[in-house]
Amino acid sequence: MNLIQNWNVLGMFVRILADASSTGGSDLFDAIVQPGGGTPLHVHSVESESFYILEGILTFTIGETTLQANPGDLVQGVPGVPHAFRNETSTPARMICTSIPGGRHAAFFRDIGERLPEHATSAPAVDFTEKLAKRVAAASDKYGIRVLTQ
């Protein structure tokens, strides 16, 4: 059974490579962040995350620190510490992400995202409507994610 799924998560292409149901404890994602894309500053109550940059450059905020992550760099976030990332360049960035313990993060992406075809390699931009904002807020509450900025 192929567990790999492609998702448009707020305009970011996310390929769920594995989740806790297949790994026994972690989620694994391949993500492409388009220019201008990224996440708002947020905090996870439970998960630790790792971001390994494959292509492009991403700007991360981890707590009070802002850093530029280049190919080959590993950035880590821990529960309770605010973090965000943004592609401030003119080219897409790609990274491999893990989330431990797994299950909740993959479920969050499935709750807020739109499923893409198996052959997809990118995600179209998303209009952040009031309906989508409510869906994100409900999923954030459900999975212990607190968004600090929009």
N, C-alpha and C positions, 0 to 999 in steps of 0.2 A: 504494500500500500504506500503510495506516494503522499507524504505529509507536507511536502513543499507547497506553499501557497503564496501568491503575489497579491499585494494590497496597495491601494492608494491611501496613505495615512496623511490626510491634510496636505496633499500635494507632494508628499515624499513617497518614492517608490520603496516599498519594504517587501522583501522576499523572506517569509518565515521559513527558515531552513529546518528548524527543529524546535519543539517545545517540550515542556516537562513530561508530556505523555509519551514521548519517544526517548528522552534523555534520562528521565528519572530525577531531574533536578534543575535544569537550566533551559532558557530560551536562547536561540541563536538566530540572528537576523543579518541579512545583507541589505544595506540601505543606500539609496542614491538620493542626495540632497541637491536640488537644483539651485542655481544662483538666487540669492534672496531667501531661500528656504531655511528651515530649521525648527527649533522648538522654543516655546516661551520658557522663561525661568520657572522651574517647578521642583518639587521635592517628592521623592518616593518614601513611603513609610516603611517598606520592607526590603525592596530589591537593591542590590548592588549592580552597577552596570559597568561594562568595559566597552570602549570604542577603539577599534584598530583601524587606522586610516589606510586605505588602499590607493586611492586616487584623489587628487585635488587638495584643497586646504579648507579646514573648518576652524572657526573661532569658537572656543569653549569658554564658558563661565562655570567655574566650580567653586562654590562658596564665594570668597572675596577675590579669587584669582581669575584673571582672563588670560588665555593662552591661545597661540596659533598651533594647530595640529597639522602636520604634513604627512605624506605617505611614509609608513613605517612607524609612526608614533602611536602610542597606546595611552589613552586617557581613561581614568577611572572615576566613577562616582559612587558614593556610599549613601545608605539610607539616612535621611534627615539633613543632608547637605544640599542646598539649592544648586541646580545646574541647568545649563542650556547650551545649545550649539546653534551656529548660524553659518551659512555659506555666504561670505561677503565678497566672493570673487565672481568672475564672469563665466566660469566653467563649472560643470557638475562636480560634486565630490562623492566618493563612495567609501563606505566603511562596513566592517563586520562588527556587530554588536552582540554582547551577551547580557543576559539578565538572570541573576541568581538571588533567591530561588525562582525557578521558572514557573510558567503557567499563567500568572496574572498579567504580565506584560504582553504576551502574545494575545491573551483574551482581550485586553484593553485595545490593542490594535484592531482586532476583529470587530469589536463593538463600535469603534469610531470610524473605521475605514470602509472603503468600498473594494470589494473583491475584484481583482483584475484577471484576465485570461492567463492561462498557463504559459503562453508564449510571450507575455508582456515583458518589456525591459525598461519601461519608464511609466511615470504617472502624470496625468494632466493636472494643471493647477486646479485648485478647489476654491469655490466661493464660500467664504466663512459666514454662512447665513445664521440667523437667530435659531433656526431649527438645529443646525449642526452644533452651534454653541451649547445648546441644551443637552444634546447627545454627548458631547465631550464632558460637560459638567457632571452629568449622571454617571458616566463611565469612570471619571476621575474619582468621584465619591466612592463608587463601588470597589475600585482597586487601590484605594489609599494613595492617590496622587493629588497633591495640592498645587494648583497653578498659581504662581505668584505674580506674573505679568502676562499681558496679552501681546 
